Every structure is written in C-alpha cells, then in structure tokens.
C-alpha cells in the first residue's frame, strides 16, 4: 500500500498521465482486494483447489470398487426390524397438477410431524401409462440450499431423460424433499433430541411412505435409491447405510461420512451414543449393510481421509464404487459433470433401475 501511495504522489504532477496512472492504481488496488476476498472465500468453502481447477481442467478420475458386486448388494434383503408396506393396487389419489410432470407437494410426516415441501418430477410416460410402476430416486440438496438445487441447477429431470433416451436407465420418479427444518438451520439429516426436528425420520421414513402412498412406485428396495451433493451427499449416505431395508443404493457426490455442521452447535452432544450412530464408517464396519454405494470424491477434499476410511471399512454385502478425482473442487460444475456417470452406474448395476428392453 505504501508503494501505491508513493506512486500516486510522483505521478500527480503530470495531468493526463497522472489521471491515467491514478485510475490504474485505483483499479489495481480494487482487483487486489477482490482477489484477496476471493481467495479467503475459496479457502473457507473449497470451491476450487488449484488454478487448473478454476480454469475448468479435468483430470482423469480413478474408479475402484470394494466389497460385493453392486447389483447383489442392492438386491439382497435389507437388514431392519421394520419392513416397508406394499400396495397391491396402482390406484392413487389425484395429483396436484394432473397431466404434468412437475408436481408440488407439501407433506406432513406421520413419524416426524414435520411439514415441508417435496417437489416431484414424474417420468414422461406417467400420465399415459396409468398401470405402470416406476423406480424412485430421492435427491437431497446441500446446505445452504433448497430443493431447487436439484430441479433447477442440477437439472436432474433433464439428466435422467437423457439417460432414458439412451436406454441406460429406467424411467424414474425423482423426489426432492427439503432436508432441513427450518431451511436456514444445518441439521445434517439427524434426529435431534425430543422436541427438535427429526430429520432422519422425515427423510427415510416419512418421505418414502408419502411416495408409496401417492405415486405408482415399485416396492422392491432395489428400485429405491438416494442421491445427494455436499451436505445432501452425507444425507444420501445416512439413508443408504442406516436404512438398507428401504434403499438398495446411495449416490454420494462431494460428501462426507461423518457429520460436519456448517454453523451452529451440533444437533447431538459429541461423544454421545446418539451422535455415534451417525459415524457412518463405524456403522458400515459394524453392520455391513446390504447396500450399493457410489461415491465421488477429490483427493484434495478435506473429507478425503473419511472416504479412505470408508473404503477400508467396506466388506460384503456392502458394495462401494469410488470415483476419485485427483484435483476437484466443491462446486456445482463438478457434480453436474459426474451426474451422468452416476445415473449410468445406477442403470447398469442396480436391478430396479435397469432399462426395460
């Protein structure tokens, strides 16, 4: 800054040159401040991990699989004391917007007692095939964020349509519940103490129950999967690992496997048995759930050591496919680029999502 002030004085005696020089120095100072702020924000949020990452360079991802085959893990009986109910008939209550693919629901959960929005995107054939049932993909958004992250930014409906058109994925219902209550509070998809939001219950019991009651879904767990990015990726892992009775597969994009609260105190006391339930590495090691996991991660991510621990913990019947990128940031473009890969894996490896020939 001293150098800039000195230069200002020296150049002040010249009229035209002085004006131009002072303007250039002001601009240089402003750019320097913006770069400094940008670097600080990037350090806090992990948007980019290198200049090549900022420029959009993509390194070749390394794909590895641990544990049992994904199809077997998703098709095996889930382990739970509570079996999900089935519906023999395809008759369902009228939709809020009959004949359209985008449906807006507000759902009150019987178990969690939460009332939150749940947008749904239906397959193109839903209205014209009234007896057909469909697999279900439940998509969890990040924090801060909202369901529109999936419906608008990630354009999940369009991504699925492209894979369906290429005969790589079955026509699929997409359910996008709000994951936090209130939306401004990071709850990490956990059930808090009595009297606080029961988010795990909402996402893994109430939302599937709503979908089965209101939509024509395939009941088998191999036709139920979750997907999430960032904090929603942790939610996806929670659903798949802790609820294999409901979900045959879980897709984790840029996420983690231990709670990471962005703001505010933890939902549960650290070190308590209730909090320990949400250490998903420990859960996989102890329970070996029958679930197929697809995890995208970067070696430069602050969560990379957690993903390594998960890889070491996996054994059959759990299956883990890891897509490891040497250099990737925590941002939309990474997840958008990997979404087709994740959907192709779902259609190729998970029985309920395989396209009908």
C-alpha positions as CSV (number, residue, x, y, z in Angstrom):
1,X,0.0,0.0,0.0
2,X,2.9,2.4,0.8
3,X,4.3,1.8,-2.7
4,X,0.9,2.7,-4.2
5,X,0.7,6.0,-2.2
6,X,4.2,7.0,-3.3
7,X,3.5,6.3,-6.9
8,X,0.3,8.4,-6.6
9,X,2.3,11.4,-5.4
10,X,5.0,11.0,-8.1
11,X,2.5,10.8,-10.9
12,X,0.3,13.6,-9.5
13,X,2.3,16.4,-11.2
14,X,1.5,15.2,-14.7
15,X,-2.0,16.0,-15.9
16,X,-3.1,13.4,-18.4
17,X,-0.5,10.8,-17.4
18,X,-1.3,11.4,-13.8
19,X,-5.0,10.9,-14.2
20,X,-4.5,7.6,-16.1
21,X,-1.9,6.4,-13.6
22,X,-4.1,7.2,-10.7
23,X,-7.0,5.4,-12.3
24,X,-4.8,2.4,-13.0
25,X,-3.6,2.3,-9.4
26,X,-7.2,2.5,-8.1
27,X,-8.1,-0.4,-10.3
28,X,-5.1,-2.4,-9.3
29,X,-6.0,-1.8,-5.6
30,X,-9.6,-2.9,-6.2
31,X,-8.5,-6.0,-8.1
32,X,-6.1,-6.9,-5.3
33,X,-8.8,-6.6,-2.7
34,X,-11.2,-8.7,-4.7
35,X,-8.6,-11.4,-5.3
36,X,-7.9,-11.4,-1.6
37,X,-11.5,-11.8,-0.7
38,X,-12.0,-14.5,-3.3
39,X,-9.1,-16.5,-2.0
40,X,-10.4,-16.3,1.5
41,X,-13.9,-17.4,0.4
42,X,-12.4,-20.2,-1.7
43,X,-10.4,-21.3,1.3
44,X,-13.4,-21.4,3.5
45,X,-15.7,-23.2,1.0
46,X,-13.4,-25.3,-1.1
47,X,-14.8,-24.2,-4.4
48,X,-11.5,-24.7,-6.3
49,X,-8.4,-26.4,-5.2
50,X,-6.0,-25.2,-7.9
51,X,-5.7,-22.7,-10.8
52,X,-6.3,-25.6,-13.2
53,X,-9.4,-26.4,-11.3
54,X,-10.6,-22.8,-11.6
55,X,-9.9,-22.9,-15.4
56,X,-12.0,-26.0,-15.7
57,X,-9.3,-28.5,-16.4
58,X,-10.5,-32.0,-15.6
59,X,-8.1,-34.8,-14.6
60,X,-8.9,-38.4,-15.3
61,X,-10.9,-39.9,-12.5
62,X,-9.8,-43.2,-10.9
63,X,-12.7,-45.7,-10.4
64,X,-12.4,-48.5,-7.9
65,X,-14.9,-51.0,-6.4
66,X,-14.8,-52.5,-2.9
67,X,-16.9,-55.2,-1.4
68,X,-19.6,-57.3,-3.1
69,X,-21.0,-56.6,-6.6
70,X,-23.3,-53.6,-6.6
71,X,-26.2,-55.5,-8.1
72,X,-26.0,-58.2,-5.4
73,X,-25.8,-55.6,-2.6
74,X,-28.8,-53.7,-3.8
75,X,-30.9,-56.9,-4.4
76,X,-30.0,-58.6,-1.2
77,X,-32.6,-58.5,1.6
78,X,-32.2,-55.3,3.7
79,X,-31.5,-55.7,7.4
80,X,-34.1,-54.0,9.5
81,X,-36.7,-54.7,12.1
82,X,-39.3,-52.6,10.3
83,X,-40.4,-53.8,6.9
84,X,-42.0,-51.4,4.4
85,X,-45.6,-51.9,3.4
86,X,-46.6,-52.7,-0.1
87,X,-49.6,-51.5,-2.2
88,X,-51.3,-54.1,-4.4
89,X,-53.2,-51.6,-6.5
90,X,-51.9,-48.9,-8.7
91,X,-54.8,-46.6,-7.8
92,X,-53.5,-43.4,-6.2
93,X,-55.1,-40.1,-5.1
94,X,-55.3,-37.4,-7.8
95,X,-52.1,-35.4,-8.3
96,X,-51.9,-31.7,-7.5
97,X,-51.3,-30.9,-11.2
98,X,-52.8,-33.8,-13.3
99,X,-51.1,-34.4,-16.6
100,X,-47.9,-32.5,-15.9
101,X,-44.5,-33.9,-14.9
102,X,-43.6,-31.4,-12.2
103,X,-45.7,-31.9,-9.1
104,X,-45.5,-29.7,-5.9
105,X,-46.4,-31.4,-2.7
106,X,-46.4,-30.2,0.9
107,X,-46.1,-33.2,3.1
108,X,-46.7,-33.7,6.8
109,X,-44.8,-36.7,8.2
110,X,-46.7,-39.1,10.4
111,X,-43.5,-40.1,12.3
112,X,-41.5,-36.8,12.3
113,X,-44.5,-34.5,12.4
114,X,-42.6,-32.1,10.1
115,X,-44.5,-30.3,7.3
116,X,-42.2,-29.5,4.4
117,X,-42.2,-29.1,0.6
118,X,-41.5,-32.1,-1.6
119,X,-41.3,-31.4,-5.3
120,X,-41.6,-34.4,-7.6
121,X,-40.6,-34.9,-11.2
122,X,-42.5,-37.7,-12.9
123,X,-41.4,-39.7,-16.0
124,X,-42.8,-38.5,-19.3
125,X,-45.0,-41.7,-19.6
126,X,-46.5,-41.4,-16.1
127,X,-49.8,-39.8,-17.2
128,X,-50.2,-42.1,-20.3
129,X,-49.4,-45.4,-18.6
130,X,-51.8,-45.5,-15.6
131,X,-50.9,-49.1,-14.6
132,X,-47.1,-48.8,-14.8
133,X,-44.9,-48.6,-11.7
134,X,-41.6,-46.8,-11.5
135,X,-38.3,-46.8,-9.5
136,X,-37.7,-43.9,-7.2
137,X,-34.7,-41.7,-6.8
138,X,-34.8,-39.5,-3.7
139,X,-32.5,-36.4,-4.2
140,X,-31.1,-34.4,-1.2
141,X,-29.9,-30.9,-1.7
142,X,-27.0,-29.2,0.1
143,X,-26.6,-26.6,2.8
144,X,-27.2,-23.8,2.4
145,X,-29.7,-24.8,-0.3
146,X,-33.2,-25.8,-1.2
147,X,-34.9,-28.5,-3.4
148,X,-34.4,-26.1,-6.4
149,X,-30.7,-27.0,-6.3
150,X,-31.7,-30.4,-7.9
151,X,-34.7,-29.3,-10.0
152,X,-33.1,-26.1,-11.5
153,X,-29.3,-26.0,-11.0
154,X,-28.5,-29.7,-11.4
155,X,-31.5,-30.2,-13.8
156,X,-31.9,-33.8,-12.6
157,X,-35.0,-34.4,-14.6
158,X,-33.2,-33.5,-17.9
159,X,-30.2,-35.6,-16.9
160,X,-32.5,-38.6,-16.3
161,X,-34.3,-38.1,-19.6
162,X,-31.0,-38.2,-21.5
163,X,-30.1,-41.5,-19.9
164,X,-33.5,-42.9,-20.5
165,X,-33.4,-41.8,-24.2
166,X,-30.0,-43.6,-24.5
167,X,-31.5,-46.8,-22.9
168,X,-29.1,-46.6,-20.0
169,X,-31.6,-46.0,-17.2
170,X,-35.2,-46.9,-16.4
171,X,-37.9,-44.2,-16.4
172,X,-37.6,-42.9,-12.9
173,X,-39.6,-40.8,-10.4
174,X,-37.5,-38.2,-8.7
175,X,-38.5,-37.0,-5.2
176,X,-36.7,-33.9,-3.8
177,X,-37.6,-33.3,-0.2
178,X,-36.4,-30.3,1.8
179,X,-33.7,-31.7,4.1
180,X,-33.7,-29.0,6.9
181,X,-36.2,-27.5,9.2
182,X,-36.0,-24.6,9.2
183,X,-34.3,-24.3,5.9
184,X,-31.7,-22.0,7.4
185,X,-30.5,-24.5,10.0
186,X,-27.9,-27.1,9.2
187,X,-29.4,-30.3,10.7
188,X,-27.1,-32.9,9.0
189,X,-30.2,-35.1,8.4
190,X,-30.0,-36.3,12.0
191,X,-32.7,-37.0,14.6
192,X,-32.2,-34.5,17.4
193,X,-33.4,-34.7,21.0
194,X,-37.1,-34.9,21.8
195,X,-38.8,-31.7,20.7
196,X,-36.3,-30.9,18.0
197,X,-36.6,-31.7,14.2
198,X,-36.4,-35.4,13.5
199,X,-34.7,-35.1,10.1
200,X,-33.5,-38.7,9.6
201,X,-37.0,-39.9,10.3
202,X,-38.5,-37.4,7.9
203,X,-36.2,-38.2,5.1
204,X,-36.0,-42.0,5.4
205,X,-39.5,-42.9,6.8
206,X,-42.0,-40.2,6.1
207,X,-40.8,-39.2,2.5
208,X,-40.7,-42.9,1.3
209,X,-44.1,-43.5,2.9
210,X,-45.6,-40.5,1.2
211,X,-44.1,-41.5,-2.2
212,X,-45.6,-45.0,-1.9
213,X,-49.0,-43.7,-0.9
214,X,-49.3,-41.0,-3.6
215,X,-47.2,-42.3,-6.5
216,X,-47.0,-45.5,-8.5
217,X,-43.8,-46.9,-7.3
218,X,-42.0,-50.2,-7.5
219,X,-42.0,-51.6,-4.0
220,X,-38.8,-53.6,-4.1
221,X,-35.8,-51.9,-2.4
222,X,-33.6,-52.5,-5.5
223,X,-35.9,-49.9,-7.2
224,X,-35.2,-47.3,-4.5
225,X,-32.0,-45.2,-4.3
226,X,-30.8,-41.9,-2.9
227,X,-28.5,-39.2,-4.3
228,X,-27.1,-36.1,-2.8
229,X,-24.4,-33.4,-3.2
230,X,-22.4,-31.7,-0.5
231,X,-24.4,-31.9,2.8
232,X,-27.1,-33.8,0.9
233,X,-24.4,-36.4,-0.1
234,X,-24.0,-37.1,3.6
235,X,-27.8,-37.4,3.9
236,X,-27.7,-39.9,1.0
237,X,-25.1,-41.9,2.8
238,X,-27.1,-41.8,6.0
239,X,-30.2,-43.1,4.1
240,X,-28.4,-45.9,2.4
241,X,-26.2,-47.1,5.2
242,X,-28.6,-46.8,8.1
243,X,-31.8,-47.8,6.1
244,X,-30.9,-50.7,3.7
245,X,-34.4,-52.0,4.3
246,X,-35.7,-49.2,2.2
247,X,-32.9,-48.2,-0.2
248,X,-30.8,-50.5,-2.3
249,X,-28.3,-47.9,-3.4
250,X,-27.0,-44.5,-2.5
251,X,-25.0,-41.9,-4.6
252,X,-22.7,-39.6,-2.7
253,X,-21.3,-36.6,-4.6
254,X,-18.7,-34.4,-2.9
255,X,-19.8,-35.5,0.5
256,X,-18.6,-37.0,3.7
257,X,-19.5,-39.8,6.1
258,X,-19.3,-38.0,9.5
259,X,-21.4,-35.0,10.5
260,X,-19.9,-31.6,9.6
261,X,-22.1,-28.7,10.9
262,X,-21.6,-25.6,8.8
263,X,-22.9,-23.3,11.6
264,X,-24.4,-23.6,15.0
265,X,-23.9,-26.2,17.6
266,X,-24.1,-30.0,16.8
267,X,-27.6,-31.5,16.9
268,X,-26.5,-34.1,19.4
269,X,-23.8,-34.0,22.1
270,X,-20.4,-35.0,20.8
271,X,-19.4,-38.5,22.1
272,X,-22.9,-39.5,23.0
273,X,-24.3,-42.9,21.8
274,X,-27.0,-41.0,19.8
275,X,-24.3,-39.0,18.0
276,X,-22.2,-42.1,17.4
277,X,-25.0,-43.5,15.3
278,X,-24.1,-41.0,12.6
279,X,-20.4,-42.1,12.2
280,X,-21.1,-44.0,9.0
281,X,-17.7,-45.5,8.8
282,X,-18.3,-47.2,12.2
283,X,-21.8,-48.2,11.0
284,X,-20.5,-49.9,7.9
285,X,-17.8,-51.7,9.9
286,X,-20.3,-52.9,12.5
287,X,-23.4,-53.7,10.4
288,X,-22.2,-54.4,6.9
289,X,-25.4,-53.1,5.3
290,X,-26.7,-54.7,2.1
291,X,-26.4,-51.5,0.1
292,X,-24.5,-50.4,-3.1
293,X,-22.7,-47.1,-2.7
294,X,-21.3,-44.8,-5.4
295,X,-19.1,-42.1,-4.1
296,X,-17.4,-39.2,-5.9
297,X,-14.5,-37.5,-4.1
298,X,-11.4,-35.5,-4.7
299,X,-8.0,-36.2,-3.2
300,X,-7.7,-32.6,-2.3
301,X,-11.0,-32.6,-0.5
302,X,-11.0,-32.0,3.3
303,X,-13.1,-35.2,3.5
304,X,-10.7,-37.4,1.6
305,X,-9.5,-39.2,4.7
306,X,-13.1,-40.1,5.6
307,X,-13.6,-41.6,2.2
308,X,-10.4,-43.6,2.6
309,X,-11.6,-44.9,6.0
310,X,-14.9,-45.9,4.4
311,X,-13.1,-47.8,1.7
312,X,-11.2,-49.7,4.4
313,X,-14.3,-50.5,6.3
314,X,-16.4,-51.9,3.4
315,X,-16.8,-55.7,3.1
316,X,-19.6,-57.8,1.6
317,X,-22.5,-57.5,1.4
318,X,-21.8,-53.7,1.2
319,X,-20.5,-52.5,-2.1
320,X,-18.6,-49.3,-2.8
321,X,-17.7,-47.8,-6.1
322,X,-15.4,-44.8,-5.6
323,X,-14.8,-42.2,-8.3
324,X,-11.6,-40.4,-7.2
325,X,-10.6,-37.2,-8.9
326,X,-7.0,-36.0,-8.2
327,X,-8.0,-32.4,-8.3
328,X,-11.6,-31.3,-8.0
329,X,-13.3,-28.5,-6.1
330,X,-16.5,-28.5,-4.1
331,X,-18.8,-26.9,-6.6
332,X,-21.8,-27.3,-8.9
333,X,-19.8,-27.9,-12.1
334,X,-18.1,-31.0,-10.7
335,X,-21.4,-32.6,-9.6
336,X,-23.1,-31.7,-12.9
337,X,-20.3,-33.3,-14.8
338,X,-20.5,-36.5,-12.7
339,X,-24.2,-36.8,-12.6
340,X,-24.5,-38.7,-16.0
341,X,-21.8,-41.2,-14.7
342,X,-23.7,-41.8,-11.5
343,X,-27.0,-42.3,-13.4
344,X,-25.4,-44.7,-15.8
345,X,-24.0,-46.7,-12.9
346,X,-27.4,-46.8,-11.4
347,X,-29.0,-48.1,-14.6
348,X,-26.2,-50.6,-15.3
349,X,-25.7,-52.0,-11.8
350,X,-28.9,-51.7,-9.8
351,X,-31.6,-54.1,-10.9
352,X,-34.7,-51.9,-10.3
353,X,-33.2,-49.1,-12.4
354,X,-32.1,-51.1,-15.4
355,X,-33.9,-50.0,-18.6
356,X,-36.7,-52.2,-19.8
357,X,-35.8,-53.9,-23.1
